């Protein structure tokens, strides 16, 4: 692809497309070359069918996918509309002869892109790749048993998709909030040929914890965690035993009991309740453990 400026310090606003294969790690070394051939056949045929010359776009191989950038002189609506339709049809054709269908996650975003001799870079590239690899995109592809899922950035949806166009139906996109490494972003998801997907209350994507990092402590710290554990054990013991300890001596003296009835006690160790007693001599209460001297 020819550019007027190839200086890595200069950026152009371009459409970035990231394409990833579903569960590529499950393909054997012998199967991966055939998988890659299918991906390129699907994408390149779609470019030709959409009237976009192969030499007019930049394509980078990603092993289990492809990274594409399209210059501004090519209408974004053509890629979002006709090209996506052709990608979907070509993919369905490829999958007719496969026992395990090839699934693709496609993401799009428009932003500043820098080119150098090795490829493209920039935050626009990073965001596009994150959208294609998002948990929502993966879950939709599997849960809906679809061949293809498209994710677009919020800005691309607002600027282009929401206005509609040939083969572009904004009502068939559903929004989701994603927590990516760079922060929270909004994105829109679409399953070609289907109504707007029901994304549901999916859990936000939390950044992975650094290797070797200790697990997060419960809210309130260790003391709160221990207290909660003690309370749970106490409730479990009470339910299992169903016992009530009545300290009434039968004389009718409530001795400070609640109005609703006698006091109730539950002990997970030793329990001594002494109330309204008169001792005539020294009395030992409790027990002695270890080597500690006994105290009366």
C-alpha positions as YAML, in Angstrom:
chain: A
units: angstrom
residues:
- id: 1
  name: UNK
  ca: [0.00, 0.00, 0.00]
- id: 2
  name: UNK
  ca: [1.36, 3.39, -1.00]
- id: 3
  name: UNK
  ca: [1.17, 6.35, 1.34]
- id: 4
  name: UNK
  ca: [1.94, 10.00, 0.80]
- id: 5
  name: UNK
  ca: [3.77, 9.99, 4.13]
- id: 6
  name: UNK
  ca: [5.43, 6.90, 5.57]
- id: 7
  name: UNK
  ca: [7.09, 8.72, 8.44]
- id: 8
  name: UNK
  ca: [6.28, 6.90, 11.68]
- id: 9
  name: UNK
  ca: [5.86, 10.29, 13.34]
- id: 10
  name: UNK
  ca: [2.89, 11.18, 11.12]
- id: 11
  name: UNK
  ca: [-0.52, 9.64, 11.55]
- id: 12
  name: UNK
  ca: [-3.58, 9.31, 9.34]
- id: 13
  name: UNK
  ca: [-7.15, 8.66, 10.32]
- id: 14
  name: UNK
  ca: [-7.96, 5.26, 8.90]
- id: 15
  name: UNK
  ca: [-10.42, 2.45, 9.43]
- id: 16
  name: UNK
  ca: [-8.76, -0.33, 11.43]
- id: 17
  name: UNK
  ca: [-10.13, -3.87, 11.17]
- id: 18
  name: UNK
  ca: [-9.06, -6.73, 13.41]
- id: 19
  name: UNK
  ca: [-10.03, -10.30, 12.49]
- id: 20
  name: UNK
  ca: [-9.49, -13.21, 14.91]
- id: 21
  name: UNK
  ca: [-10.33, -16.88, 14.55]
- id: 22
  name: UNK
  ca: [-12.43, -18.57, 17.19]
- id: 23
  name: UNK
  ca: [-10.45, -20.87, 19.54]
- id: 24
  name: UNK
  ca: [-7.44, -20.95, 17.25]
- id: 25
  name: UNK
  ca: [-5.41, -22.69, 19.95]
- id: 26
  name: UNK
  ca: [-7.46, -25.84, 19.44]
- id: 27
  name: UNK
  ca: [-6.20, -26.26, 15.88]
- id: 28
  name: UNK
  ca: [-3.28, -28.63, 15.45]
- id: 29
  name: UNK
  ca: [-0.11, -27.55, 13.69]
- id: 30
  name: UNK
  ca: [-1.26, -29.44, 10.60]
- id: 31
  name: UNK
  ca: [-4.67, -27.75, 10.62]
- id: 32
  name: UNK
  ca: [-3.56, -24.17, 11.19]
- id: 33
  name: UNK
  ca: [-2.23, -23.54, 7.66]
- id: 34
  name: UNK
  ca: [-5.59, -24.58, 6.21]
- id: 35
  name: UNK
  ca: [-7.40, -22.38, 8.74]
- id: 36
  name: UNK
  ca: [-5.25, -19.41, 7.71]
- id: 37
  name: UNK
  ca: [-5.89, -20.09, 4.03]
- id: 38
  name: UNK
  ca: [-9.62, -19.98, 4.67]
- id: 39
  name: UNK
  ca: [-9.39, -16.68, 6.56]
- id: 40
  name: UNK
  ca: [-7.46, -14.99, 3.77]
- id: 41
  name: UNK
  ca: [-9.73, -16.47, 1.11]
- id: 42
  name: UNK
  ca: [-12.82, -15.16, 2.91]
- id: 43
  name: UNK
  ca: [-11.41, -11.65, 3.45]
- id: 44
  name: UNK
  ca: [-9.67, -11.11, 0.12]
- id: 45
  name: UNK
  ca: [-12.63, -12.41, -1.89]
- id: 46
  name: UNK
  ca: [-14.87, -10.04, 0.04]
- id: 47
  name: UNK
  ca: [-12.59, -7.09, -0.75]
- id: 48
  name: UNK
  ca: [-12.84, -7.92, -4.45]
- id: 49
  name: UNK
  ca: [-16.62, -8.36, -4.27]
- id: 50
  name: UNK
  ca: [-16.96, -5.00, -2.47]
- id: 51
  name: UNK
  ca: [-14.89, -3.25, -5.12]
- id: 52
  name: UNK
  ca: [-11.92, -2.57, -2.83]
- id: 53
  name: UNK
  ca: [-8.61, -3.33, -4.50]
- id: 54
  name: UNK
  ca: [-6.26, -5.59, -2.57]
- id: 55
  name: UNK
  ca: [-3.42, -3.09, -3.09]
- id: 56
  name: UNK
  ca: [-5.57, -0.31, -1.61]
- id: 57
  name: UNK
  ca: [-5.49, -1.76, 1.92]
- id: 58
  name: UNK
  ca: [-2.76, -2.65, 4.38]
- id: 59
  name: UNK
  ca: [-2.88, -6.21, 5.74]
- id: 60
  name: UNK
  ca: [-0.73, -7.74, 8.48]
- id: 61
  name: UNK
  ca: [-0.67, -11.40, 9.35]
- id: 62
  name: UNK
  ca: [-1.37, -12.20, 13.02]
- id: 63
  name: UNK
  ca: [-1.03, -15.97, 12.95]
- id: 64
  name: UNK
  ca: [-4.62, -16.71, 13.87]
- id: 65
  name: UNK
  ca: [-6.03, -13.60, 12.24]
- id: 66
  name: UNK
  ca: [-5.41, -10.48, 10.20]
- id: 67
  name: UNK
  ca: [-4.95, -6.79, 11.02]
- id: 68
  name: UNK
  ca: [-6.18, -4.41, 8.32]
- id: 69
  name: UNK
  ca: [-6.11, -0.65, 7.83]
- id: 70
  name: UNK
  ca: [-8.10, 1.10, 5.12]
- id: 71
  name: UNK
  ca: [-7.28, 4.65, 3.97]
- id: 72
  name: UNK
  ca: [-9.83, 7.44, 4.26]
- id: 73
  name: UNK
  ca: [-10.41, 7.64, 0.51]
- id: 74
  name: UNK
  ca: [-12.43, 4.41, 0.75]
- id: 75
  name: UNK
  ca: [-15.86, 4.93, 2.31]
- id: 76
  name: UNK
  ca: [-16.21, 3.35, 5.73]
- id: 77
  name: UNK
  ca: [-19.84, 2.51, 4.91]
- id: 78
  name: UNK
  ca: [-18.64, 0.19, 2.16]
- id: 79
  name: UNK
  ca: [-16.63, -1.85, 4.65]
- id: 80
  name: UNK
  ca: [-19.35, -1.81, 7.32]
- id: 81
  name: UNK
  ca: [-22.04, -2.68, 4.79]
- id: 82
  name: UNK
  ca: [-21.22, -4.54, 1.59]
- id: 83
  name: UNK
  ca: [-17.85, -5.91, 2.68]
- id: 84
  name: UNK
  ca: [-19.27, -7.39, 5.90]
- id: 85
  name: UNK
  ca: [-22.12, -8.99, 3.93]
- id: 86
  name: UNK
  ca: [-19.62, -10.61, 1.57]
- id: 87
  name: UNK
  ca: [-17.41, -11.75, 4.45]
- id: 88
  name: UNK
  ca: [-20.42, -13.41, 6.06]
- id: 89
  name: UNK
  ca: [-21.52, -15.14, 2.85]
- id: 90
  name: UNK
  ca: [-18.00, -16.32, 2.03]
- id: 91
  name: UNK
  ca: [-17.55, -17.65, 5.55]
- id: 92
  name: UNK
  ca: [-20.82, -19.58, 5.37]
- id: 93
  name: UNK
  ca: [-19.71, -21.08, 2.08]
- id: 94
  name: UNK
  ca: [-16.40, -22.19, 3.57]
- id: 95
  name: UNK
  ca: [-18.13, -23.74, 6.58]
- id: 96
  name: UNK
  ca: [-20.50, -25.90, 4.54]
- id: 97
  name: UNK
  ca: [-17.75, -28.45, 4.01]
- id: 98
  name: UNK
  ca: [-16.28, -28.30, 7.53]
- id: 99
  name: UNK
  ca: [-17.17, -30.53, 10.47]
- id: 100
  name: UNK
  ca: [-15.88, -27.81, 12.82]
- id: 101
  name: UNK
  ca: [-16.99, -24.45, 11.38]
- id: 102
  name: UNK
  ca: [-14.58, -21.55, 11.27]
- id: 103
  name: UNK
  ca: [-15.74, -18.66, 13.46]
- id: 104
  name: UNK
  ca: [-14.48, -15.10, 13.09]
- id: 105
  name: UNK
  ca: [-14.53, -12.12, 15.45]
- id: 106
  name: UNK
  ca: [-14.28, -8.84, 13.51]
- id: 107
  name: UNK
  ca: [-13.80, -5.41, 15.12]
- id: 108
  name: UNK
  ca: [-13.70, -1.95, 13.55]
- id: 109
  name: UNK
  ca: [-12.66, 1.51, 14.72]
- id: 110
  name: UNK
  ca: [-11.55, 4.74, 13.03]
- id: 111
  name: UNK
  ca: [-8.61, 6.63, 14.50]
- id: 112
  name: UNK
  ca: [-5.07, 7.89, 13.93]
- id: 113
  name: UNK
  ca: [-2.75, 5.19, 12.60]
- id: 114
  name: UNK
  ca: [1.00, 5.37, 12.14]
- id: 115
  name: UNK
  ca: [2.76, 3.33, 9.46]
- id: 116
  name: UNK
  ca: [6.36, 2.20, 9.43]
- id: 117
  name: UNK
  ca: [8.32, -0.47, 7.59]
- id: 118
  name: UNK
  ca: [7.03, -3.18, 9.93]
- id: 119
  name: UNK
  ca: [3.33, -2.35, 10.04]
- id: 120
  name: UNK
  ca: [0.90, -0.08, 11.85]
- id: 121
  name: UNK
  ca: [0.56, 1.14, 15.43]
- id: 122
  name: UNK
  ca: [-1.42, 3.52, 17.60]
- id: 123
  name: UNK
  ca: [-4.19, 3.55, 20.17]
- id: 124
  name: UNK
  ca: [-6.74, 3.03, 17.42]
- id: 125
  name: UNK
  ca: [-5.03, -0.26, 16.60]
- id: 126
  name: UNK
  ca: [-4.91, -1.28, 20.25]
- id: 127
  name: UNK
  ca: [-8.60, -0.56, 20.80]
- id: 128
  name: UNK
  ca: [-9.67, -2.43, 17.69]
- id: 129
  name: UNK
  ca: [-7.74, -5.53, 18.72]
- id: 130
  name: UNK
  ca: [-9.17, -5.35, 22.26]
- id: 131
  name: UNK
  ca: [-12.73, -5.25, 20.89]
- id: 132
  name: UNK
  ca: [-12.17, -8.28, 18.69]
- id: 133
  name: UNK
  ca: [-10.70, -10.18, 21.64]
- id: 134
  name: UNK
  ca: [-13.31, -9.04, 24.18]
- id: 135
  name: UNK
  ca: [-15.22, -11.53, 26.30]
- id: 136
  name: UNK
  ca: [-18.54, -10.26, 24.91]
- id: 137
  name: UNK
  ca: [-17.45, -11.00, 21.34]
- id: 138
  name: UNK
  ca: [-16.27, -14.48, 22.34]
- id: 139
  name: UNK
  ca: [-19.42, -15.26, 24.33]
- id: 140
  name: UNK
  ca: [-21.77, -14.11, 21.58]
- id: 141
  name: UNK
  ca: [-20.01, -16.23, 18.99]
- id: 142
  name: UNK
  ca: [-20.28, -19.35, 21.15]
- id: 143
  name: UNK
  ca: [-23.64, -18.81, 22.81]
- id: 144
  name: UNK
  ca: [-25.44, -17.92, 19.59]
- id: 145
  name: UNK
  ca: [-23.58, -20.60, 17.58]
- id: 146
  name: UNK
  ca: [-22.77, -17.94, 15.01]
- id: 147
  name: UNK
  ca: [-20.11, -17.90, 12.30]
- id: 148
  name: UNK
  ca: [-19.35, -14.21, 12.63]
- id: 149
  name: UNK
  ca: [-19.63, -11.40, 15.18]
- id: 150
  name: UNK
  ca: [-18.86, -7.74, 14.50]
- id: 151
  name: UNK
  ca: [-17.81, -5.28, 17.22]
- id: 152
  name: UNK
  ca: [-17.55, -1.55, 16.52]
- id: 153
  name: UNK
  ca: [-16.33, 1.25, 18.75]
- id: 154
  name: UNK
  ca: [-18.82, 3.67, 20.23]
- id: 155
  name: UNK
  ca: [-17.50, 6.56, 18.12]
- id: 156
  name: UNK
  ca: [-17.81, 4.53, 14.92]
- id: 157
  name: UNK
  ca: [-21.37, 3.58, 15.81]
- id: 158
  name: UNK
  ca: [-22.35, 7.18, 16.57]
- id: 159
  name: UNK
  ca: [-20.61, 8.68, 13.53]
- id: 160
  name: UNK
  ca: [-21.45, 6.05, 10.89]
- id: 161
  name: UNK
  ca: [-23.59, 3.10, 11.95]
- id: 162
  name: UNK
  ca: [-26.37, 5.10, 13.63]
- id: 163
  name: UNK
  ca: [-27.10, 6.89, 10.34]
- id: 164
  name: UNK
  ca: [-27.68, 3.58, 8.59]
- id: 165
  name: UNK
  ca: [-27.00, 2.93, 4.94]
- id: 166
  name: UNK
  ca: [-26.86, 0.11, 2.42]
- id: 167
  name: UNK
  ca: [-26.58, -3.17, 4.37]
- id: 168
  name: UNK
  ca: [-26.13, -1.18, 7.62]
- id: 169
  name: UNK
  ca: [-28.98, -1.55, 10.12]
- id: 170
  name: UNK
  ca: [-28.28, 0.25, 13.42]
- id: 171
  name: UNK
  ca: [-31.27, -1.45, 15.09]
- id: 172
  name: UNK
  ca: [-29.41, -4.76, 14.84]
- id: 173
  name: UNK
  ca: [-26.55, -3.58, 17.05]
- id: 174
  name: UNK
  ca: [-26.52, -3.92, 20.83]
- id: 175
  name: UNK
  ca: [-24.34, -1.88, 23.22]
- id: 176
  name: UNK
  ca: [-22.08, -3.21, 25.96]
- id: 177
  name: UNK
  ca: [-19.75, -1.67, 28.50]
- id: 178
  name: UNK
  ca: [-16.28, -3.21, 28.56]
- id: 179
  name: UNK
  ca: [-13.55, -2.79, 31.17]
- id: 180
  name: UNK
  ca: [-10.36, -3.06, 29.14]
- id: 181
  name: UNK
  ca: [-6.76, -2.61, 30.24]
- id: 182
  name: UNK
  ca: [-6.83, 0.99, 29.09]
- id: 183
  name: UNK
  ca: [-10.07, 1.69, 30.97]
- id: 184
  name: UNK
  ca: [-13.81, 1.34, 30.45]
- id: 185
  name: UNK
  ca: [-15.17, 1.77, 26.94]
- id: 186
  name: UNK
  ca: [-18.50, 1.34, 25.19]
- id: 187
  name: UNK
  ca: [-18.84, -0.85, 22.13]
- id: 188
  name: UNK
  ca: [-21.60, -2.16, 19.87]
- id: 189
  name: UNK
  ca: [-22.05, -5.76, 18.77]
- id: 190
  name: UNK
  ca: [-23.78, -7.24, 15.74]
- id: 191
  name: UNK
  ca: [-24.43, -10.75, 14.44]
- id: 192
  name: UNK
  ca: [-24.80, -10.46, 10.64]
- id: 193
  name: UNK
  ca: [-28.15, -11.71, 9.40]
- id: 194
  name: UNK
  ca: [-29.70, -11.73, 12.88]
- id: 195
  name: UNK
  ca: [-31.64, -9.35, 15.14]
- id: 196
  name: UNK
  ca: [-29.81, -7.29, 17.76]
- id: 197
  name: UNK
  ca: [-28.12, -9.75, 20.12]
- id: 198
  name: UNK
  ca: [-29.21, -10.03, 23.74]
- id: 199
  name: UNK
  ca: [-25.92, -9.36, 25.49]
- id: 200
  name: UNK
  ca: [-27.46, -9.56, 28.96]
- id: 201
  name: UNK
  ca: [-25.85, -8.63, 32.28]
- id: 202
  name: UNK
  ca: [-22.41, -9.96, 31.42]
- id: 203
  name: UNK
  ca: [-19.69, -9.36, 33.99]
- id: 204
  name: UNK
  ca: [-17.26, -6.55, 33.13]
- id: 205
  name: UNK
  ca: [-13.90, -7.61, 31.86]
- id: 206
  name: UNK
  ca: [-11.42, -7.05, 34.65]
- id: 207
  name: UNK
  ca: [-7.76, -6.56, 33.81]
- id: 208
  name: UNK
  ca: [-5.75, -9.64, 34.67]
- id: 209
  name: UNK
  ca: [-3.93, -9.55, 38.00]
- id: 210
  name: UNK
  ca: [-0.12, -9.39, 37.70]
- id: 211
  name: UNK
  ca: [1.65, -12.70, 37.99]
- id: 212
  name: UNK
  ca: [2.45, -13.51, 41.60]
- id: 213
  name: UNK
  ca: [0.10, -10.89, 43.00]
- id: 214
  name: UNK
  ca: [-1.69, -11.90, 46.21]
- id: 215
  name: UNK
  ca: [-5.43, -12.49, 45.98]
- id: 216
  name: UNK
  ca: [-7.62, -9.53, 46.81]
- id: 217
  name: UNK
  ca: [-8.58, -9.28, 50.47]
- id: 218
  name: UNK
  ca: [-12.27, -9.25, 51.37]
- id: 219
  name: UNK
  ca: [-13.85, -5.88, 51.99]
- id: 220
  name: UNK
  ca: [-13.19, -4.84, 55.60]
- id: 221
  name: UNK
  ca: [-9.86, -6.62, 55.94]
- id: 222
  name: UNK
  ca: [-8.89, -9.86, 57.71]
- id: 223
  name: UNK
  ca: [-10.82, -9.03, 60.89]
- id: 224
  name: UNK
  ca: [-14.06, -8.65, 58.97]
- id: 225
  name: UNK
  ca: [-13.43, -11.90, 57.14]
- id: 226
  name: UNK
  ca: [-12.84, -13.79, 60.40]
- id: 227
  name: UNK
  ca: [-15.93, -12.26, 61.97]
- id: 228
  name: UNK
  ca: [-18.02, -13.27, 58.98]
- id: 229
  name: UNK
  ca: [-16.63, -16.80, 59.16]
- id: 230
  name: UNK
  ca: [-17.41, -17.05, 62.90]
- id: 231
  name: UNK
  ca: [-20.95, -15.82, 62.31]
- id: 232
  name: UNK
  ca: [-21.48, -18.38, 59.55]
- id: 233
  name: UNK
  ca: [-20.16, -21.21, 61.74]
- id: 234
  name: UNK
  ca: [-22.34, -20.10, 64.65]
- id: 235
  name: UNK
  ca: [-25.46, -20.03, 62.47]
- id: 236
  name: UNK
  ca: [-24.66, -23.46, 61.06]
- id: 237
  name: UNK
  ca: [-24.12, -24.92, 64.54]
- id: 238
  name: UNK
  ca: [-27.37, -23.42, 65.83]
- id: 239
  name: UNK
  ca: [-29.34, -24.85, 62.94]
- id: 240
  name: UNK
  ca: [-27.82, -28.30, 63.40]
- id: 241
  name: UNK
  ca: [-28.20, -28.53, 67.16]
- id: 242
  name: UNK
  ca: [-31.44, -26.63, 67.65]
- id: 243
  name: UNK
  ca: [-30.70, -26.46, 71.33]
- id: 244
  name: UNK
  ca: [-31.71, -23.84, 73.84]
- id: 245
  name: UNK
  ca: [-29.99, -23.31, 77.14]
- id: 246
  name: UNK
  ca: [-32.43, -22.10, 79.78]
- id: 247
  name: UNK
  ca: [-30.84, -20.51, 82.83]
- id: 248
  name: UNK
  ca: [-34.10, -20.31, 84.73]
- id: 249
  name: UNK
  ca: [-34.00, -21.99, 88.18]
- id: 250
  name: UNK
  ca: [-37.75, -22.67, 88.10]
- id: 251
  name: UNK
  ca: [-38.44, -20.12, 90.81]
- id: 252
  name: UNK
  ca: [-40.17, -17.69, 88.51]
- id: 253
  name: UNK
  ca: [-37.39, -15.11, 88.76]
- id: 254
  name: UNK
  ca: [-36.61, -13.88, 85.28]
- id: 255
  name: UNK
  ca: [-33.15, -12.84, 86.40]
- id: 256
  name: UNK
  ca: [-32.75, -10.35, 83.59]
- id: 257
  name: UNK
  ca: [-34.19, -12.55, 80.82]
- id: 258
  name: UNK
  ca: [-35.84, -10.88, 77.85]
- id: 259
  name: UNK
  ca: [-39.58, -10.35, 78.00]
- id: 260
  name: UNK
  ca: [-40.11, -12.79, 75.16]
- id: 261
  name: UNK
  ca: [-38.70, -15.72, 77.16]
- id: 262
  name: UNK
  ca: [-35.64, -17.09, 78.87]
- id: 263
  name: UNK
  ca: [-32.18, -16.19, 77.63]
- id: 264
  name: UNK
  ca: [-30.64, -18.37, 74.95]
- id: 265
  name: UNK
  ca: [-26.97, -19.25, 74.72]
- id: 266
  name: UNK
  ca: [-24.88, -21.07, 72.21]
- id: 267
  name: UNK
  ca: [-21.30, -22.03, 73.02]
- id: 268
  name: UNK
  ca: [-18.57, -23.16, 70.67]
- id: 269
  name: UNK
  ca: [-16.29, -23.77, 73.65]
- id: 270
  name: UNK
  ca: [-16.94, -23.74, 77.43]
- id: 271
  name: UNK
  ca: [-20.05, -22.03, 78.75]
- id: 272
  name: UNK
  ca: [-20.71, -21.11, 82.37]
- id: 273
  name: UNK
  ca: [-23.74, -19.06, 83.36]
- id: 274
  name: UNK
  ca: [-23.91, -17.99, 87.03]
- id: 275
  name: UNK
  ca: [-26.77, -15.81, 88.13]
- id: 276
  name: UNK
  ca: [-28.34, -15.15, 91.59]
- id: 277
  name: UNK
  ca: [-25.97, -17.63, 93.28]
- id: 278
  name: UNK
  ca: [-24.45, -17.43, 96.79]
- id: 279
  name: UNK
  ca: [-21.13, -19.24, 97.27]
- id: 280
  name: UNK
  ca: [-20.20, -20.35, 100.84]
- id: 281
  name: UNK
  ca: [-16.56, -21.11, 100.07]
- id: 282
  name: UNK
  ca: [-13.98, -20.51, 97.33]
- id: 283
  name: UNK
  ca: [-15.24, -21.87, 94.03]
- id: 284
  name: UNK
  ca: [-13.30, -22.76, 90.88]
- id: 285
  name: UNK
  ca: [-15.07, -21.78, 87.68]
- id: 286
  name: UNK
  ca: [-13.75, -22.87, 84.31]
- id: 287
  name: UNK
  ca: [-10.94, -25.22, 83.51]
- id: 288
  name: UNK
  ca: [-7.17, -25.24, 83.58]
- id: 289
  name: UNK
  ca: [-5.27, -26.03, 80.38]
- id: 290
  name: UNK
  ca: [-1.58, -26.60, 79.71]
- id: 291
  name: UNK
  ca: [0.86, -26.13, 82.54]
- id: 292
  name: UNK
  ca: [-0.80, -23.04, 83.95]
- id: 293
  name: UNK
  ca: [-1.29, -23.22, 87.74]
- id: 294
  name: UNK
  ca: [-4.85, -23.68, 88.88]
- id: 295
  name: UNK
  ca: [-6.58, -20.64, 90.30]
- id: 296
  name: UNK
  ca: [-9.54, -20.84, 92.67]
...
